[in-house]
């Protein structure tokens, strides 16, 4: 009897999936731990195609309240599902990214990870609510993915042929977490500038805050950031053979801010001795706790080194690590407390498990990218994670057919900066997953005044773009990817 049930079940599921469900009737769709709160047809407006909007609340635990939405193209569905993630501590559904996916023909979904930032700003939601922290860490995205696929199947009468994740920052962390914990959820994952080392990024940012607020003399005013940045370019720009204001590989740059130390009184054209020491700390790695920001990131130092400590880090200390709303970041012992944070986290927010065998075994593809000038999430975190995967899985030969890391010279956090920073990682991963076209490079463009003024190839790490010596340095055709 048991054997007959095992063989009969797929037939029932196929029969059920063959019948489409009108949008409004999805309101009564029964799914585990789910309350569908809205199901309505939305007319096309402002370039957003007509679609079926489904809103739901997920409650995998008694302390969970995860709000999500799924948008399903009313016509022209490409047969695929694209899920998008969140930034920071989340707390809201990412509608703009959903709209972009919808315009490309995807069924798409996003969620608030189980709390509203308007009600509990930052990480206050996690204080004395461990289940909500788990929802934020990984459960909300997984539950959303399962329910989204069920809703898509009910509406179209067939399940999505392929599912993709495409997001940056915390969304990049969420993508890596999916590959590590739930390898069957997605066929391809784009993880941009991932905050995968959530505890390390949080406390490392506070270390920088301590450095620039050690005393009044240590603070580096933002007006001096260009001074430091220009000195970095003067010292290191030509190391890649091209003087273009872009550091192709900042790890080769050995810049000492002491070259800017004032000979006399402090002024806008130099750094005081205390400011030199603070700048050195921003660049310098501390044991396994902080990898330093890369040379070239100076124009964005206000994120970590501004008048107030980095809010994501301070909230982590107060509401997650020490569970004390009155905790003072100036009491942080970086090495000791970073080790404590990793022990306490147990992989709830840190997406650092290097074992991706299950994801790769089912054909999963992963593209990770990170700007070398990112001032919010140290780019070395991405390099460290990539190297950990190589070490765990037997080297590049075991990984390169499924996983590529692209370090983006001159790009800041998820975009921006003076260098080519616009590229189609989702298109690259679709071609890789669907046609087997390996992304040996991605073409990146820089746009100014609504026109492309520079292109460069983005090379899979550890390769870098090298100028051939002939033609315009603003044309990607005159560069090749080589190992350095």
N, C-alpha and C positions, 0 to 999 in steps of 0.2 A: 504493500500500500504506500509506503514512504517513497519507494522508487517511482511509482506511477505519478505521484504528486510532483516529484522533482522534474519529470519530463513534461508534465502538463502545464506547469507554471509559465514557461516561456511562450507557449501558444496563447494563453490568456492575455499576457502582456502585449504581444504583437497585435492581437485583435483589438485590445483597448486603444493602442496607440494609433490604429488606422483611422479612428474617428476623430474629426476635428471638433473643437469646442468653441462656440461663439464667445467673443470677448466677455460680454456681460455675464455669461454663465460661469466664467472662471471664479466669480465671487463666491460660488458655493463649492469650489474645488476642495476636497478633503485631503490634507497633507499632515503628516505627524508633527505635533508641536507647533502648528502654524495656524494663524488666523488671517485669512484674506480680508483686508479691510476695504479694498476698492478694486474694481475691474471695469474699465471704461475705454471707449474708443475716443482718441484724441485727434482732432483734425490737424492737418498740416498747417504750420505757421512759422514764419521767419526762417525758412529753409529747413525746418525740422519736419521730417516726413510724418504722415499720418501713422498712428500706431495704437496698439492696445496697451494701455498702462495698467499694470497690476501692482498693487501695494499690499504688503503683508507684514505681520509681526511674528517673529520667531521666538519661541520660548523653550530652548533645549533644557533649561533648568528653572527652578522656581524663582531665581533671582535674575533671570534673563529677560530682556525686552529689546530685541533686535529689529529695527525697522529697515525694510528693504523695498526696492522697487525693481520690476522687470518691465522693459519696454520691448514690444514685439512689432516689427514692421507690418503694417496692414497689407502691403504689397511689396514685391521685390526682395523678399528675404533671401539672403545669400546662403541660407542653410547652416549658418555657423553662429556660435555664441561667443560674445566677448564680454568678459567681466572686468570691471575697473575698481580700483581701490581708493585709499584715502591718504591724506597727509597728516602729519603731526599725531595728536592723540585722537584724531577722527572726530566723531560726534555729529556727523551730518552725511547725508547721501551725496555722492559726487555727481550731480546732474550735468555739469558741462561736459565731462568725459563721456557720460552716457549719450548725450546728444551727438557728440562726434562719432561714436560707434554706430548709432542709429542711422546717421546720414550715410554711412558706408554700407548699410544693408544688414548689419548684425542685429540679432536679438541681444540685448544687453542688460546688465544688472549691476547694482551697487547697494551698499548698506551703510548704516551708521556705526557699526561694530558694537552696538548695544547700549548707547547712551547719547544724550543730546548735549552738545557743547554749550548751548544756550542756557541749560539748566545746571550743569556741572562742568564749568570751564576746565580746560587742561585735564589733569589726571585725577581730579577730585572724585570722579565716578568710581575709581578703584579703591578709595579709602574704605576699609572694612567691608569690601565687597569682592572677595577673591574670585567668585564666578564671573563677575563682570570683567575682571582683568583677563581671565581665560577667554571670554568672548572677544575682547579686543585683540588678544594675542594671536588666536588662530581659529577659534570655533565659529565666530560669526561668518567669516568668509566661506568656510566649508559648508556650513548649514545653508547659507545663501545659494551656494553653487548647486547643491543637491535639489533645493526647492525650485531654483530657476530652471533647471533642466526638466523637472517634472511639469512645470507650467508651460514651458516651450513645447514639450511633447503633447500636452493636452490641447494647446491652441492650434498647432499646425498638423497634428495627427502623426507626427514623426519626430524623433529626437534629433538634436543637432548633430550633423555629421562630424563636426570638429569643434572643440572648445578652446578658447584662448584667454589668457590673462595679460593685461597690458596696463602697467601703472608704474609710478615713480615715487621715491622717498619712502614713507611708510608703506605705500603701495608696492614698492619694490621689495620691501621686507615681507609683505604679505604673499607676494608671488613666490619668493624663495621658500617661505613656510609651507605653501601648498605643495611644492615639489618635494619637500622633505617629509611632510606628514601625510599628505593625501595625494599620492602620485597618480591616481586615476581620475582626478578632478579635471585636469587640463592636458591638452595635447601639445600646447606650446605656451611658453611663459616669457614675457618681456618684463624684466625686473630692472627698472632704472634707478640709479643712485640709491641703492637700497639701504635702509637703516637696519640692516640685518643684525648688527651688533648693537642692539637697542640700549642695553645697560652701559656698554662702553662709550657709545656716542653721548649718552646722557651725562655720565660722570666726567668724561673728558672735556666736555664743554664747560663744566663747572671748574675744572682745573684751570682752564684758560681764564675764566672769570676771576678766580683767585689771583692769578698772575698779574692781571691788569688792575686789580683793586687791592693789591698788597698794601699800598699806601697811595696817597694822592699823586705822588710823583711817577708812579708806575703806569698810570692810565695813558693810553695812546689815543689822542683825539682823532676822529675820522678824517679831519683835514690833513692828517699826516699819512693816511693810507696810500695816496698816490705817490708820495715821496718814496715810500718803501717799495711799492710796486715797480716804479721806474728804475730804482736801483737794482732790483732783481733782474729786470729785463736787460739792463746794462751789463750785468755780470754774466747772464746765462742765455740770453736770447740766441746768440750765435752758435751755441753748442750743437744745434741740429743742422747747421749749415745754411740757415736762412734767417735773416734779420727781418722778422715780420710781427713782432710783438706777441708771439705765441711760443710757449715752452712745450715742445713736442713730448719730452720726457722729463718732468720736473725732478725725478729722482737723481738725475745727473747734476742738478744744480746745487752747488755747495756755497750758498750765500750766507755771509755773516753780517747781521745788521750793524755790527760795530763800525762798519765803514761810514755809517751815517751819524756816528756819535759827535755831539757838539764839541767844538774846541773851546768854546767859552760858554756864555749864557745860553739857555734853552731858547730856541726860536722855531719858526715854522719850517725852516730849511734843514733841520737836523733833529736827532733824537737825544734825549737826555740819557745818562747812564742807566737810570732805572727803566726807561722805555726800551733801551737796547736789550736789557735783561728780560723784560716782558716779551718782546718780540721773539727772542731766542726760545723762550718756553712755548710760544705758540707753534713754532716750527718743529720742536724737538720731541721725539718719542720718549715715553716714560714706561720702562719695563713692558709688560703686556697690557698696560692699562690705557695708553693714549698714543696713537701713532704719529701725532703731529699733523698740522695742515701743510699742504704742499706749497712750495714757492709758486707764486702766481695767483694765490688766493687772496691777496692783501686787500683788494678793493671791497671784499665782502666780510672783513673781519668784525664788523659791527654785530654780526649774528652772535658770536661767542664773546667778543671783547668789548661790547657796548657798555652803556652806563649801568645796565642791570644784567644779572646772570641770565643765561639762556633758559627761557621759560620751560621748555620740555624737560631739560635736565633738572631744574629746581623742583618741578612737580614730581619727577621720578623719585628724587630724594625724599620729599615730604610725604607723598601719598602711597608710594610703592615700596621703597627700600626700607626706610626707617619708620614709616607709618606715624609720623609726627608732623602735623600741620605747622608747627612752630620751628621745625628744623632749620638751622642756619647753614647755608652752603659753605660758609667760611670755615666750618668745622670738618669739612671733608678731608679724609686721608685717602688720596687717590688709589694707591696700590692696595691698601688693606680693604677699602670699601668696594673697589672694583671686584676683588676676589669674592667678597661677601655677596655682591649683587649677582654674580654668575651662579654661585651656589644656591641662592634663594630662587633665582628665576627658573631653573630647571627646564629651559627651553620654552617657557611660556611666551616671552616676547622676543628672545634671541633666536634668530633663524640661522643657526651656525652649524647644524648637522651636515657634515660633508658627504654623507652616504646618500647618493642620488641614484643608486643602482635600480631601484624599483621604478623610478620615473623614466630613466633611460631605457629600461628593458621593454617598456610598452611603446617605445617610439617617441617619447617626449623630447621636445627640443627646448633649450633654454638660451636666451640671449640676455646678458647682463651688461649694462653700460653705466659709466660713471664719469663725470667731468673732473679733470685733473685740478681745476680751480674751484672746486666745491668748497665753500666755507662753512657749510652746515653739517655735512657728513664726511668725515675724512676719507678721501679716495683710497687711501691705503687699506681701509677696511674691505673694499671690494677685492683688491689684489690679494689680501690675506685669505679671504674666503675662497677665492679661486684656487690659490695654491694649496689650501687645505683639501679641496676636492681632488686635485691631482695626486696629492700624497696618499689620500685614503683609497683612491680607486686605481692606482697603478700607473700614473703618469699621463702625459698628453695623449698618447695613443689610445688610451681607454676612455678618453673624455671628449676629444675634439669633434667627434662625429655627432655629439649631442649638446655640447655646451661651449659657448664662445663668450669671452669677456671683451668688451670694447671700451678702452679708456679714451676719453674725448679731450684732446688738448684745448686748454683755454676755456672750456665750458664750466659754468658755475653750477648751482644746484638745480638739476633737472632741465637746464637750459640757460640762456643768457651768456654774456661774455663777448669778447671781441673776435672770437674765432668761429669757424663753421660749427653750428650747433643745432641745425635742423636736419633730421634724417629719419628714414622710415624703418624703424626697427620691427614694427608689426608686419610690414610687407616682407621684410627679410625672413622673419620666422615662419610666415605662411609659406613662402616659396621653399624654405628648407623642409618644413614638415610635409608639404603637399606634393612637391616635385623632386625633392632630394637635392635642390640647389644649395650647396654649402655656402654660407656667407663668409667668403674669404676677405671681403671688405664691405663697408657700407659708405655710400657717398653722402657727405655732409655739406651743407650750404650755409653761408652767412648772408643774411638779408639786411640791407640798409636802404631806407627811403623807398621801400617797396620794390627793390630789385636785388638780385643776387650779385654780390660783389666779390665773393670768394668761394671756392669749393676745395675740399680736401677729402682724400680717402680716410676712413676710420679703419684701423687695422686690428685684427684680433690679437689680444695681448698674448705674448710679450712683444709682438712686432710693432713697429712704428712706421709712420710715413716718412720716406726719405726722398729729398729732391733729386731729380736726375741731373740737374745742372743746366738744363736747356728749357727755355720757355718761361712763361709767366709763373711766378710763385703763387698766384691767385687761382691757378687752374689745376684741378685734381689730376688731370691727364699727365702732368709733369712730375708726379710722385709715384713711388712704388712702396709696397709694404715689405720691410726687411726686419730681421732680428737685430737687436743691438746688444 
